[in-house]
Amino acid sequence: MMLQIKDNGKQIVKGKVLGFITKCSIQLGLSFDVSFMDTLAEDLIDRYTYESIEDIAECLKKGRQGFYGTSYNKLTMIVISDWMQKHLSDKSEAREKYLKATYQTSKEPL
């Protein structure tokens, strides 16, 4: 998000993250006050500065769909951090598989 903040400004990035949090909370049947959601958005930006906005969006989408297990009807930094850890692990594994396949293909004789 660091580059996205540089390109678009922190307020725009924060607005997008707030939108993702809002959508996730609605889908989970949760409601929060503006202050809680604002703090959660800031915490996500601070903690995952080197990840992209798309990573946050994908994590929250898969989390609300139950891809990472149950949410226990909570949407806290602890829950989202657990989801992000799983999301980033899955992303890393997919990247490794892709690189391995690409490397093996480039080693094949012409």
Buried (B, 14 or more C-beta within 10 A) or exposed (E): BEEBBEEBEEEEBBEBBBEBBBBBBEBBEEEBEEEBBBEBBBBBBEEBEEBEBEBBBBBBBBBBEEBBEEBEEEBBEEBBBBBBEBBBEBBEEEEEEEEEEEEEEEEEEE
